[in-house]
Amino acid sequence: MKTLFITYSYLGGHGGGVYASRTHINLFAALSEKLTLVYPYKQGEEPRGINEAKIEMIPVSDPRSNARKFSDLLRGKVHRYHLSNDFFDKGKYDVVVFDSSVVSSGLIKKFKKAGMKTVTIHHNYQIEYLLGDGSWLTLLPDLFWTRIYERQAVRNSDLNITLTQQDVELLQHHYGGEAPFAVLGVFEYQQSTPAAITPGVRGHRYVMTGGLGFKQTEDSVIRWIKEYYPELKKTDSSAWVTIAGSSPSERLRGLVEEAGIELIASPTDMAPILRNADYYLCPVDRGGGLKLRNLDGLKYGLPVLAHKVSIRGYEKMQEQGVIFSYETKEEFAAGVVQLNSLTLGKSEIQRMYLQQYQFDRGVKRMKDILTRNGIM
């Protein structure tokens, strides 16, 4: 299989979307005879975590000013890619993979016409994501054009891949279409050895991590501190909470200090923070897709208490009694009690994580999906 893979993510960046993109690229590289990667590039954002030995790398810079980008957005030009005719030669590629529906805009029909199979990986139902994390300045044109390109991707792809079953249901409900869907889930972006964990009796140390500069994360954390932190202290009076992540705002810093919560801003290494914790909290209560930050906790053997919005895609771990969810203060307090009474040790939880989320498991599942849908 000769694959052209087009991504929207800066592959040297941080965050769940970039993590997922690295995984998708490496999965397809492992399954392809040849993979050509078209990706956005700017100085200081050199790709990392990519198996470049197996990939032809084609970086594309974006010289447009912010004003020009906004003008282009108003006219429906939502990405930077203007591919030459060479890319539409059927002899070069068997399949074209769009890593998110945004990069399929203006391209998917051309590749279909050229006779190539098309696959779109939907990181989420993009409308839901924008409503939870979009900028007010660009929200209306973003929503308008997103409905158009996301619908085109759903209806013109030979295969639509999502990370959660909920996104399948949302995309099918809003856009219909006959193209098949498959749920991939999420995996490590490369094969790795188990993270070192600190065994012993579980204490009362709670941790939450993530990019604190993202709007949906900051808003969710602030709401959690105001509404749920008092419930945590009432339910577990010995609770000690650490929040670790990049780019916390002055508003968040002040609120954390006032509440007596430990804040570790932009840590260079998250491992010791997670290794020394007992429980993982994910308070994000908006947006779509699968919240990859939960993997931080599971990787280090931590049981997870997450808002119901943040457990999509983790249903199996929830069934196994490793992830608990809440939507109200009462449900949150009950979740804390469940965490404190859990008998599963860190090693057992980490073993469950490795059985489900290692890279080789992802390669096998992706191969099964592509074979079943006639892509390979």
C-alpha positions as CSV (number, residue, x, y, z in Angstrom):
1,M,0.0,0.0,0.0
2,K,1.4,3.4,-1.1
3,T,0.0,6.1,1.2
4,L,-0.2,9.8,1.0
5,F,-0.9,11.2,4.5
6,I,-1.9,14.8,5.1
7,T,-2.0,16.2,8.6
8,Y,-3.1,19.6,10.1
9,S,-1.0,19.2,13.3
10,Y,2.4,20.8,14.0
11,L,4.2,17.6,14.8
12,G,6.6,19.2,17.2
13,G,3.9,20.6,19.4
14,H,2.0,19.4,22.5
15,G,-1.5,18.4,23.3
16,G,-3.9,15.6,22.6
17,G,-4.4,16.4,18.9
18,V,-0.7,16.2,18.1
19,Y,-0.3,13.0,20.1
20,A,-3.1,11.4,18.1
21,S,-1.6,12.6,14.8
22,R,1.8,11.1,15.6
23,T,0.0,7.8,16.4
24,H,-2.0,7.8,13.1
25,I,1.1,8.6,11.1
26,N,3.2,5.9,12.7
27,L,0.4,3.3,12.4
28,F,0.0,3.9,8.6
29,A,3.8,4.0,8.2
30,A,4.0,0.5,9.8
31,L,1.3,-0.8,7.4
32,S,2.5,0.9,4.2
33,E,5.0,-0.1,1.6
34,K,5.7,3.7,1.3
35,L,4.3,6.7,3.1
36,T,4.5,10.3,2.0
37,L,3.7,12.8,4.8
38,V,2.5,16.4,4.0
39,Y,2.6,18.4,7.3
40,P,2.7,22.0,8.4
41,Y,6.0,23.4,9.5
42,K,7.3,26.5,11.2
43,Q,10.7,27.1,12.8
44,G,10.9,25.6,16.3
45,E,8.2,23.1,15.6
46,E,10.4,20.3,14.1
47,P,8.6,17.0,14.1
48,R,9.3,14.6,16.9
49,G,8.0,11.1,17.7
50,I,7.7,10.3,14.0
51,N,9.3,7.2,12.4
52,E,11.0,9.3,9.7
53,A,13.1,6.4,8.5
54,K,10.0,5.0,6.8
55,I,8.5,8.3,5.6
56,E,9.0,10.8,2.8
57,M,8.7,14.1,4.7
58,I,7.2,17.1,2.8
59,P,7.0,20.2,5.1
60,V,4.7,23.1,4.1
61,S,5.3,26.5,5.7
62,D,2.6,29.2,5.9
63,P,3.8,32.7,5.0
64,R,0.4,34.3,5.4
65,S,-0.2,37.1,7.9
66,N,-2.9,36.7,10.6
67,A,-5.0,39.2,8.7
68,R,-4.6,37.1,5.5
69,K,-5.5,33.9,7.3
70,F,-8.7,35.5,8.6
71,S,-9.6,36.8,5.2
72,D,-9.0,33.3,3.7
73,L,-11.2,31.8,6.4
74,L,-14.0,34.1,5.5
75,R,-13.8,32.8,2.0
76,G,-13.6,29.1,3.0
77,K,-9.8,28.6,2.7
78,V,-9.3,26.7,5.9
79,H,-5.8,25.2,5.4
80,R,-2.6,26.0,3.7
81,Y,-2.3,23.1,1.2
82,H,-2.3,23.8,-2.5
83,L,-1.0,20.5,-3.9
84,S,0.6,20.3,-7.4
85,N,-0.8,18.0,-10.1
86,D,1.9,15.4,-9.3
87,F,0.1,14.4,-6.1
88,F,-3.0,13.4,-8.1
89,D,-1.1,10.7,-10.1
90,K,-2.8,7.4,-9.3
91,G,0.4,5.6,-10.0
92,K,2.1,7.3,-7.0
93,Y,-0.5,6.5,-4.2
94,D,-3.1,3.9,-3.5
95,V,-4.8,5.7,-0.7
96,V,-4.9,9.2,0.7
97,V,-5.4,9.7,4.4
98,F,-6.7,13.0,5.8
99,D,-5.7,13.4,9.4
100,S,-8.8,15.4,10.4
101,S,-11.6,16.6,8.1
102,V,-10.2,20.1,7.9
103,V,-7.4,19.1,5.5
104,S,-9.8,17.3,3.3
105,S,-11.4,20.6,2.3
106,G,-11.0,21.2,-1.4
107,L,-8.9,18.1,-1.9
108,I,-11.0,15.0,-1.2
109,K,-13.1,15.2,-4.3
110,K,-10.0,15.8,-6.5
111,F,-8.3,12.6,-5.1
112,K,-11.6,10.7,-5.6
113,K,-11.8,11.8,-9.2
114,A,-8.1,10.7,-9.7
115,G,-9.2,7.2,-8.6
116,M,-7.5,7.0,-5.2
117,K,-9.1,5.6,-2.1
118,T,-9.7,8.2,0.6
119,V,-9.7,7.8,4.4
120,T,-10.6,10.6,6.8
121,I,-9.6,10.3,10.5
122,H,-12.0,12.4,12.6
123,H,-10.4,13.4,15.9
124,N,-13.8,14.5,17.0
125,Y,-17.1,15.9,15.8
126,Q,-15.5,19.2,14.9
127,I,-18.6,21.4,15.5
128,E,-18.7,20.2,19.1
129,Y,-15.0,20.8,19.6
130,L,-15.3,24.4,18.3
131,L,-18.2,25.2,20.5
132,G,-16.1,24.1,23.5
133,D,-12.7,25.6,22.5
134,G,-13.2,28.0,19.6
135,S,-12.2,31.6,19.5
136,W,-15.1,34.0,19.6
137,L,-13.5,36.1,16.9
138,T,-13.5,33.3,14.3
139,L,-16.3,31.1,15.7
140,L,-19.0,32.0,13.3
141,P,-17.0,31.5,10.0
142,D,-15.4,28.4,11.6
143,L,-18.7,26.9,12.3
144,F,-20.1,27.7,8.8
145,W,-17.2,26.2,6.9
146,T,-16.7,23.3,9.3
147,R,-20.2,22.1,8.5
148,I,-19.4,22.1,4.8
149,Y,-16.0,20.4,4.8
150,E,-16.9,17.9,7.6
151,R,-20.0,16.9,5.6
152,Q,-17.9,16.5,2.4
153,A,-15.4,14.4,4.3
154,V,-18.1,12.1,5.8
155,R,-19.9,11.6,2.4
156,N,-16.9,11.3,0.1
157,S,-14.5,9.2,2.2
158,D,-14.2,5.5,1.3
159,L,-13.7,5.1,5.1
160,N,-14.3,7.4,8.1
161,I,-12.3,6.5,11.2
162,T,-13.1,8.0,14.6
163,L,-11.6,7.6,18.1
164,T,-15.0,7.0,19.8
165,Q,-18.4,5.5,19.1
166,Q,-20.0,8.7,20.2
167,D,-18.4,10.6,17.3
168,V,-19.6,8.0,14.8
169,E,-23.2,8.6,16.1
170,L,-22.8,12.4,15.9
171,L,-21.3,12.5,12.4
172,Q,-23.8,10.1,11.0
173,H,-26.7,12.0,12.6
174,H,-25.6,15.4,11.3
175,Y,-24.3,14.4,7.9
176,G,-25.7,11.0,6.9
177,G,-23.9,9.5,3.9
178,E,-23.2,5.9,2.9
179,A,-19.5,5.7,3.6
180,P,-18.5,3.2,6.3
181,F,-17.3,4.2,9.8
182,A,-14.8,2.4,12.0
183,V,-13.8,3.2,15.6
184,L,-10.0,3.1,16.1
185,G,-9.6,4.3,19.7
186,V,-6.2,5.6,20.8
187,F,-2.8,4.1,21.3
188,E,0.8,4.9,22.1
189,Y,2.5,6.6,19.1
190,Q,5.4,4.1,19.4
191,Q,6.2,0.9,21.2
192,S,7.4,1.7,24.7
193,T,8.5,0.0,27.9
194,P,6.2,0.3,30.9
195,A,6.5,3.5,32.8
196,A,8.2,3.2,36.2
197,I,5.7,3.4,38.9
198,T,5.9,3.8,42.7
199,P,4.3,0.8,44.4
200,G,2.9,0.8,47.9
201,V,-0.2,1.7,49.9
202,R,-2.4,4.2,48.1
203,G,-2.6,7.6,49.8
204,H,-4.5,10.8,49.2
205,R,-2.6,12.5,46.4
206,Y,-4.7,13.6,43.4
207,V,-3.3,15.0,40.2
208,M,-4.6,16.6,37.0
209,T,-2.5,17.4,34.0
210,G,-2.9,19.0,30.6
211,G,-2.3,22.1,28.5
212,L,-3.6,24.7,30.9
213,G,-3.5,27.4,28.2
214,F,-6.3,25.7,26.2
215,K,-9.6,27.5,26.7
216,Q,-11.7,24.4,27.4
217,T,-9.1,23.1,29.9
218,E,-8.7,26.4,31.8
219,D,-12.5,26.9,32.0
220,S,-13.1,23.4,33.2
221,V,-10.3,23.5,35.8
222,I,-11.5,26.8,37.2
223,R,-15.1,25.5,37.4
224,W,-13.8,22.3,39.1
225,I,-11.8,24.3,41.7
226,K,-14.9,26.4,42.5
227,E,-17.5,23.7,42.5
228,Y,-15.9,20.3,43.1
229,Y,-12.7,20.9,45.1
230,P,-14.8,21.7,48.2
231,E,-16.7,18.4,47.7
232,L,-13.3,16.6,47.5
233,K,-12.1,18.0,50.8
234,K,-15.4,17.2,52.4
235,T,-15.3,13.6,51.2
236,D,-11.6,13.1,51.6
237,S,-10.3,15.5,54.2
238,S,-6.7,14.4,53.6
239,A,-6.8,15.1,49.9
240,W,-3.8,16.9,48.3
241,V,-4.3,18.1,44.8
242,T,-1.5,18.9,42.2
243,I,-2.3,20.6,38.9
244,A,0.5,20.3,36.4
245,G,0.6,21.7,32.9
246,S,1.8,24.3,30.4
247,S,0.9,28.0,30.2
248,P,-1.4,28.6,33.2
249,S,-3.0,32.1,33.2
250,E,-2.6,34.6,36.0
251,R,-6.3,34.1,36.7
252,L,-5.8,30.4,37.2
253,R,-2.6,30.9,39.2
254,G,-4.4,33.2,41.6
255,L,-7.3,30.9,42.1
256,V,-5.1,27.8,42.7
257,E,-3.0,29.7,45.3
258,E,-6.2,30.9,47.1
259,A,-7.5,27.4,47.2
260,G,-4.3,25.9,48.6
261,I,-3.7,23.6,45.6
262,E,-0.2,22.9,44.3
263,L,0.5,24.2,40.8
264,I,3.4,23.0,38.8
265,A,3.6,25.3,35.7
266,S,5.1,23.9,32.5
267,P,7.0,21.0,34.1
268,T,10.0,19.7,32.1
269,D,9.1,16.1,33.1
270,M,5.7,14.9,34.0
271,A,6.8,11.4,35.0
272,P,7.8,12.1,38.7
273,I,4.5,14.0,39.2
274,L,2.4,11.1,37.9
275,R,4.6,8.5,39.6
276,N,4.1,10.0,43.0
277,A,0.3,10.4,42.7
278,D,-2.5,8.1,43.8
279,Y,-5.4,9.2,41.7
280,Y,-6.0,11.0,38.4
281,L,-8.6,13.7,37.9
282,C,-9.9,14.9,34.5
283,P,-12.4,17.7,35.0
284,V,-12.8,18.7,31.3
285,D,-16.6,19.1,30.8
286,R,-16.8,20.3,27.2
287,G,-15.5,19.5,23.7
288,G,-15.6,16.3,21.6
289,G,-13.4,13.4,20.8
290,L,-11.4,11.4,23.3
291,K,-9.5,13.0,26.1
292,L,-6.0,11.6,25.8
293,R,-4.9,13.1,29.2
294,N,-6.6,10.1,30.9
295,L,-3.9,8.0,29.4
296,D,-1.4,9.9,31.6
297,G,-3.0,8.5,34.7
298,L,-3.6,4.9,33.4
299,K,0.0,4.6,32.1
300,Y,1.2,5.2,35.7
301,G,-1.3,2.9,37.3
302,L,-3.7,5.6,38.6
303,P,-7.4,5.1,38.7
304,V,-9.3,8.0,37.1
305,L,-12.2,10.1,38.1
306,A,-13.4,12.2,35.1
307,H,-16.3,14.3,34.0
308,K,-18.7,12.3,31.9
309,V,-17.7,14.3,28.8
310,S,-14.1,13.0,29.3
311,I,-14.8,9.3,29.5
312,R,-15.7,8.8,25.8
313,G,-13.7,6.0,24.4
314,Y,-12.8,4.6,27.8
315,E,-15.9,2.5,28.3
316,K,-14.0,-0.7,28.6
317,M,-11.8,0.7,31.4
318,Q,-14.9,2.0,33.1
319,E,-16.5,-1.5,33.0
320,Q,-13.3,-2.9,34.5
321,G,-13.6,-0.5,37.5
322,V,-10.6,1.7,36.7
323,I,-12.3,4.8,35.4
324,F,-15.2,6.5,37.3
325,S,-17.3,9.4,36.1
326,Y,-19.5,12.2,37.4
327,E,-21.8,14.9,36.2
328,T,-23.1,16.3,39.5
329,K,-21.5,17.2,42.9
330,E,-23.2,14.1,44.4
331,E,-21.8,11.8,41.7
332,F,-18.3,13.4,42.2
333,A,-18.4,12.7,45.9
334,A,-19.5,9.1,45.2
335,G,-16.7,8.8,42.7
336,V,-14.1,9.9,45.4
337,V,-15.5,7.2,47.7
338,Q,-15.1,4.6,44.9
339,L,-11.5,5.7,44.3
340,N,-10.6,5.5,48.0
341,S,-12.1,2.0,48.3
342,L,-10.4,0.6,45.2
343,T,-8.3,-2.6,45.8
344,L,-6.7,-2.7,42.3
345,G,-3.0,-1.8,42.7
346,K,-0.9,0.4,40.3
347,S,0.7,-2.6,38.7
348,E,-2.7,-4.2,37.8
349,I,-4.0,-0.9,36.3
350,Q,-0.8,-0.4,34.3
351,R,-1.1,-4.0,33.0
352,M,-4.6,-3.2,31.8
353,Y,-3.3,-0.1,30.1
354,L,-0.6,-2.0,28.3
355,Q,-3.0,-4.6,27.1
356,Q,-5.2,-2.0,25.4
357,Y,-3.1,1.0,24.4
358,Q,0.4,-0.2,23.3
359,F,1.5,0.7,19.7
360,D,1.4,-2.9,18.4
361,R,-2.2,-3.2,19.5
362,G,-3.0,-0.1,17.4
363,V,-1.2,-1.5,14.4
364,K,-3.2,-4.7,14.6
365,R,-6.5,-2.9,15.0
366,M,-5.7,-0.4,12.1
367,K,-4.8,-3.3,9.8
368,D,-8.0,-5.1,10.7
369,I,-10.0,-2.0,10.0
370,L,-8.3,-1.3,6.6
371,T,-8.6,-4.9,5.5
372,R,-12.2,-5.2,6.5
373,N,-13.1,-2.1,4.5
374,G,-11.1,-3.0,1.4
375,I,-8.5,-0.3,1.8
376,M,-5.5,-2.7,2.1
